[in-house]
């Protein structure tokens, strides 16, 4: 029986796409400080935290992975640099090229659409609203 793939492991093809999007900061010459953790290990640690919904400080100590604090810092550093947004766009492009993305089936979730406070009210009212008020 084949081992089940681990969802936080980064396949080589995915890493090639992602590595091009990650900015590499220059190290100082005089006081370079501690060497940064491997970017791929940081991505795997971030994916582990996001996959299992654990707090950053509870990231398991796996050889080669950074601490939860480092993974959190790298996540936010890349967020500010726009890495995740560019990655999403690139993955959508790849899916579209392969014919695996049908945009006619896309929907807008009502929880993410902004509702203005002064907007005109709808004439149609829910019939469940008056009943729910007395329960």
Protein Blocks (a to p, Z undefined) as FASTA:
>chain_A
ZZdddfkbccfklmmmmmmmpccddddfklnojadddfklmmmmmmmmmmnopafklpcc
dehiacfklmmmmmmmmmmnommmmmmmmmmmmmmmnopacfklpccdfklpccdfkbcc
dfbdcfklmmmmmZZ
